[in-house]
């Protein structure tokens, strides 16, 4: 929704923007970035969710992929990291993703009691506001005002600094918070055990060898990356928790 709103205001291709937005997180693992770090540590060569998203639309969804344009695939691949997408629509999705996760993570931390509203940096609140809708509106309006007739999508220095301050605050108070870190380790442990089980018991998970389409490790990554949080927990419980002990 954020990406489409910005694209519409800038008279960009809304359908291209939304296609990138819909596809950009298809490769995300259960438990978000915690799960991504777990698979990156286990899989030879590492694991990145943006590359996995591209793999989903090019290979996994059906043989030969789903025939997306180069512009959509470029936007999916480059929605994260330092390299900018080649299209303005891809850049819109990239910056909209940043807006969304910062604001959603603040809301989640507030609901979870990890932070209080008064903890949010005053320097950011003065520029962006102290409420969810106010922050998003300020960021979106600033992007639209600063990106018109320009070769890239950007925020003003003032709003970008306020946004960066929020992100730094989240790292200090939420992402590396001791309680959050404990849950992070639990999530990584679950995926590690599921990965090892799949690699050590491939016939059980993937069927007979003639049905395999890649290495066992690669298939294990695809298998786990396609799980939801709940399904991963359910599979872990099914495989490793004795019946009658999980109530």
Buried (B, 14 or more C-beta within 10 A) or exposed (E): EBBBBBBEBBEBBBEBBBBBBBBBBBBBBBBBBBBBBBBBEBBEEEBBBBBBBBBBBBBBBEEEBEEBEEBBBBBBBBBBEEEEBBBBBBBBBBBBBBBBBBBEBBEEBBEEEBBEEEEBBEEBBEBBBEBEEEBBBBBBEBBBEBBEEEEEBBBEEEBBBBBEBBBEBBEEBBBEBEEBEEEBEEBBEBBBBBBEBBBEEBEEBBEEEEEBEEEBBBBBBBBBBBBEBEEBBEBBBEEEEEEEEEE
